[in-house]
Every structure is written in C-alpha cells, then in structure tokens.
Amino acid sequence: MVTPFRADGSLDTEGAARLATHLVDTQAHDGLVISGTTGESATTTDAEKEALLRAVVEAVGNRATVIAGVGTNDTHHSIELARAAEKAGAHGLLVVTPYYTKPPQAGLHRHFTAVADATDLPVMLYDIPGRTGTPIATETLCRLAEHPRIVAVKDAKGDLAATSWVTARTDLAYYSGDDKVTLPLLAVGAVGVVGVPTHVVGPQTKAMIEAFQRGEVAEALRLHHALLPAYEGFFRTQGVILAKAALNLLGLPAGPVRSPLVDATAAEIERLRADCAAAGVELPA
C-alpha cells in the first residue's frame, strides 16, 4: 500500500485508514503490506511507520492481514522496527534483503534469523536483488525455511528455476513481487501476489489467481493477458509514483511522493490512463 501524504508532505493517517478500507472492501485485498517499497519506507521516520501501522490495523485489522515492512540494511534497526510493529498490532513482518552493503549469504542468514527471533510474528522474506544488489540463494532460503516463524517469500528475483527448487524443497508460501509474472510463479508453486497495480486492478488480479487455483488455466491466462497493459503501465517509472497518480485521479488518499522521488508528469499520467483503459479500468480525466 502507498503511504498517503498531505499536500504539505506530512503523513496522512486518516487518509491511510480510508485507503486501507477501500483496498480491502472494494479492491478485494486479503492483506496489506505497510511501509514497503511502494509505501516509501526509505523516507518515512520510525514514528511515522508506527503511526501509519496503527491507523491501518485499527481500520482493517479485523478483516485483513496487515504486514509491516521492517527490513533495513542494519540488523539492530530492523529488530527495533520489528518489535515496534508487534506492539502496534501488526499480524506479520516483511523483511527485505539488506541493501547496499551486499552481505554474504552467511550474513543474510544471520540477519533474517535475528529479526525472526525478535518477535512472535510470522516473517515474509523479500528477495529483490535488482534493488538490493544481493539475491537470497536457494540453499539460504531452504535453511531459513527451517525457522518456525519464517513462513513466506515475496519473490521479485525473476528466476523461475530457482523459485521452483525452493517450492519443491520447502513449505514457504511464495508471493509474486512482480505483478506481470504472477501467473508464471503460480505455475511453479506460488500462492498470490504483493502487488502495486492491485491498487486499481485488485478484483481482476484476485480472479486470475482464483481461476488458476480452481484449475481453470485458460481463464487465468485470459485474465493475465487482459491485465498486462496495467502491469506494464504502472512500472514505466517507479511504481509508487504512478500508483499515487492513479489514486489521486480516483479521488482516493495518496497525495505527493517524497523526495528524491518526483510526482508523475502530465505525459506520464496520460500514458497511465491509456494503459489502464486497455486493461479495462477508466481513470478520470
């Protein structure tokens, strides 16, 4: 979920509660990830993360799973965020691979295990080497799966063969971290998606997943093809930029992005409107 800001750039907790309600009640989300990459976690303070989480848990926590992004490139800071999220009512934690420092696999194992040991909450690992610089190796994932609280992976690695080996050898629940490959990942054992275009195509994405799970592969493929323009469109620049642009057009809480990101240009918004229309979603002018 994006993190709504007011026009002056301050955190909008009332807007966050309203957006969370919309995503769960109208966009068919079973759960929400708060303070992930699309939530601009890199530019929100620890206090803002806690206030945001509390607002969302209060709004939808009785009918949706609320997962708090707590991963940083500092193990101690990640542990602090994890404990704060547990106290604020999170149902689970999303922990990204430590970025920039490029730790070895032994360091990744120690980092993820330390965060998982810090609370009683289930943990979803976030494997996205394109942003972090370091993939979580298959053997490391299999070792981490032995931890009783490491239960899921958000997979944005783009390596179907590697994912196949992990789903074959562990009980980790795999979620696509790249909307356009959700269907291929389902075919090798994934169970869902942590999405960005799902801010506006949630019901269609859920229908695709459920069709595949029912064995209606042709229908799932039809829906996948229909959604491709939206999946493509939201990532012509950073996903949060265009997700916020779409939500603002729809009159939903979003507001601006924080620097160093910049808001969508008029041309980018027009292209997004065309992409969404091709996927069957009309964004107001």
C-alpha positions in Angstrom: 0.0 0.0 0.0 1.2 3.5 -0.8 1.6 5.8 2.2 -0.8 8.8 1.8 0.7 12.2 2.5 -1.0 15.6 2.7 -0.2 18.3 0.2 2.5 19.7 2.5 4.2 16.2 2.6 3.1 15.3 6.1 1.8 11.8 6.9 -2.0 11.4 6.4 -3.1 8.8 8.9 -6.8 9.5 8.3 -6.2 9.0 4.6 -4.3 5.8 5.2 -7.2 4.4 7.1 -9.6 5.4 4.3 -7.3 3.9 1.6 -6.8 0.7 3.5 -10.6 0.3 3.8 -11.0 0.9 0.1 -8.3 -1.7 -0.8 -9.9 -4.3 1.4 -13.6 -3.7 0.8 -13.5 -2.6 -2.8 -10.3 -3.9 -4.3 -10.5 -7.4 -2.8 -7.2 -7.4 -0.9 -6.8 -10.2 1.6 -4.0 -8.3 3.2 -1.9 -5.1 3.1 1.8 -4.5 3.3 2.5 -1.2 5.1 5.8 0.6 4.8 7.2 -1.5 1.9 9.0 0.0 -1.0 5.7 1.3 -2.5 5.0 2.7 0.9 8.1 4.9 0.6 9.6 3.4 3.7 13.0 4.8 2.9 11.7 8.4 3.5 9.4 7.8 6.5 10.5 8.1 10.1 10.2 5.2 12.6 7.5 7.2 14.4 5.6 7.7 11.1 5.8 4.0 10.4 4.3 3.2 13.8 1.5 5.8 13.4 0.7 4.5 9.9 0.6 0.9 11.0 -1.7 1.7 14.0 -4.1 3.6 11.7 -4.3 0.7 9.2 -4.7 -2.0 11.9 -7.5 -0.1 13.5 -9.2 0.4 10.1 -9.0 -3.1 8.7 -7.1 -5.3 11.0 -10.2 -7.3 11.9 -10.8 -8.4 8.3 -7.4 -8.3 6.6 -3.8 -9.4 7.3 -1.6 -6.3 8.0 2.1 -6.9 7.3 4.6 -4.3 8.4 7.7 -3.7 6.4 10.6 -3.6 8.9 13.7 -4.5 6.8 16.7 -2.2 6.6 20.4 -2.8 6.0 21.0 -2.6 9.8 20.1 -5.8 11.7 19.7 -3.9 15.0 17.4 -1.3 13.5 15.4 -4.0 11.8 14.9 -5.7 15.1 13.8 -2.4 16.7 11.2 -1.8 13.9 10.0 -5.4 14.2 9.4 -5.1 17.9 7.6 -1.7 17.5 5.4 -3.3 14.7 4.5 -6.2 17.0 3.4 -3.7 19.7 1.5 -1.7 17.2 -0.6 -4.7 16.2 1.0 -6.0 13.0 0.0 -9.5 12.0 3.3 -10.2 10.3 6.6 -8.7 9.1 8.1 -8.2 5.7 11.9 -8.2 5.8 13.8 -7.2 2.7 17.4 -8.3 1.9 19.8 -5.8 3.4 20.6 -3.4 0.6 23.8 -1.5 -0.5 26.1 -3.4 1.9 25.9 -6.7 -0.1 26.3 -9.1 2.8 27.4 -12.7 2.1 24.9 -15.5 2.4 26.0 -16.2 5.9 25.2 -12.6 6.8 21.8 -12.9 5.2 21.0 -16.0 7.2 22.1 -14.3 10.5 20.2 -11.1 9.7 16.9 -12.8 8.8 17.2 -15.2 11.7 17.8 -12.4 14.2 14.8 -10.5 13.1 12.6 -13.6 13.1 13.9 -14.4 16.7 13.0 -10.9 17.9 9.2 -11.2 17.9 6.5 -13.9 17.8 5.2 -12.7 14.4 5.5 -14.7 11.1 8.0 -13.3 8.7 7.9 -12.9 4.9 11.3 -12.5 3.3 11.6 -10.1 0.4 14.0 -11.3 -2.3 14.6 -8.4 -4.8 18.2 -8.4 -6.0 17.5 -5.7 -8.6 17.1 -3.2 -5.7 19.3 -4.7 -3.0 22.2 -6.0 -5.1 22.1 -9.4 -3.4 19.9 -12.4 -4.2 18.9 -14.8 -1.4 20.4 -18.1 -2.6 18.4 -21.2 -2.9 20.3 -23.0 -0.2 20.0 -20.0 2.1 16.2 -19.9 1.6 16.0 -23.6 2.3 17.9 -23.1 5.6 15.8 -20.2 6.6 12.6 -22.2 5.9 13.6 -24.3 8.9 12.9 -21.4 11.2 9.4 -21.7 12.7 8.5 -18.1 12.0 9.9 -17.6 8.5 6.9 -18.7 6.5 6.8 -16.8 3.2 8.8 -15.1 0.5 7.9 -12.1 -1.7 9.8 -13.1 -4.8 11.0 -10.4 -7.2 14.1 -12.3 -8.3 12.8 -13.3 -11.7 14.4 -16.7 -11.6 11.6 -19.3 -12.0 14.0 -22.2 -11.9 15.4 -21.1 -8.5 11.9 -20.5 -7.2 10.9 -24.0 -8.3 13.7 -25.6 -6.4 12.6 -23.7 -3.2 9.0 -24.5 -3.5 9.9 -28.2 -4.2 12.0 -28.4 -1.1 10.2 -26.2 1.5 6.8 -25.2 2.7 7.5 -21.5 2.2 4.4 -19.6 0.9 5.6 -17.8 -2.3 4.1 -14.5 -3.3 5.0 -12.7 -6.6 6.7 -9.4 -6.1 6.4 -8.5 -9.7 2.8 -8.4 -10.9 3.5 -9.4 -14.5 4.9 -12.7 -13.6 2.3 -13.7 -11.0 0.8 -16.3 -13.3 4.1 -18.0 -14.2 5.0 -18.0 -10.5 1.7 -19.7 -9.6 2.6 -22.4 -12.1 5.7 -23.3 -10.0 4.1 -23.1 -6.6 3.3 -19.5 -5.7 0.1 -18.7 -3.9 -0.5 -15.0 -4.6 1.0 -11.5 -5.2 2.1 -8.5 -3.2 1.2 -6.0 -5.9 1.3 -2.4 -7.0 -1.3 -2.2 -9.9 -3.6 -4.0 -7.5 -4.4 -0.6 -6.1 -6.8 -0.4 -9.1 -7.0 -3.9 -10.5 -7.3 -5.9 -7.3 -10.5 -7.8 -8.2 -9.2 -8.8 -11.6 -5.9 -10.0 -10.2 -7.7 -12.0 -7.5 -9.9 -13.5 -10.1 -6.9 -14.6 -12.1 -5.3 -16.2 -9.0 -8.5 -18.0 -8.0 -9.1 -19.2 -11.6 -5.7 -20.8 -11.6 -6.2 -22.4 -8.2 -9.5 -23.9 -9.5 -7.6 -25.4 -12.4 -9.2 -23.0 -14.9 -5.8 -22.3 -16.5 -7.2 -20.9 -19.8 -9.3 -18.4 -17.9 -6.4 -17.4 -15.7 -4.3 -16.9 -18.9 -7.1 -14.7 -20.4 -7.1 -12.5 -17.3 -3.3 -12.3 -17.3 -3.3 -11.2 -20.9 -6.1 -8.6 -20.2 -4.1 -7.2 -17.2 -0.8 -6.9 -19.0 -1.3 -3.2 -20.0 -1.9 -2.2 -16.4 1.1 -4.3 -15.2 3.3 -2.7 -17.8 1.8 0.8 -17.2 2.4 1.1 -13.5 6.1 0.5 -13.9 7.0 2.9 -16.7 8.6 4.8 -13.9 8.7 3.9 -10.1 5.6 2.1 -9.2 4.7 4.3 -6.3 4.8 7.4 -8.5 2.1 6.1 -10.9 0.1 4.3 -8.1 -0.3 7.6 -6.4 -1.1 9.3 -9.7 -3.9 6.8 -10.3 -5.3 7.1 -6.8 -5.2 10.9 -6.9 -7.2 10.8 -10.2 -9.7 8.5 -8.5 -10.1 10.9 -5.6 -8.6 8.5 -3.1 -6.0 9.4 -0.5 -2.4 9.3 -1.8 -1.0 12.8 -2.2 2.5 13.6 -3.4 5.6 11.4 -3.2 8.6 12.4 -1.1 12.0 13.5 -2.5 14.1 12.1 -4.1 11.1 10.7 -5.9 9.1 13.2 -8.0 5.4 13.2 -8.9 4.2 11.9 -12.3 4.3 14.4 -15.2 1.2 15.2 -17.3 2.5 13.0 -20.1 3.1 10.1 -17.7 -0.4 10.4 -16.3 -1.9 10.4 -19.8 0.1 7.3 -20.7 -1.0 5.6 -17.5 -4.6 6.5 -18.3 -4.3 4.8 -21.7 -2.6 1.7 -20.1 -5.3 1.3 -17.5 -8.1 1.8 -20.2 -6.5 -1.0 -22.2 -6.8 -3.2 -19.1 -10.5 -2.2 -18.6 -10.0 0.4 -15.9 -11.0 4.0 -16.6 -9.2 6.7 -14.7 -11.0 10.1 -14.6 -9.5 13.0 -16.6 
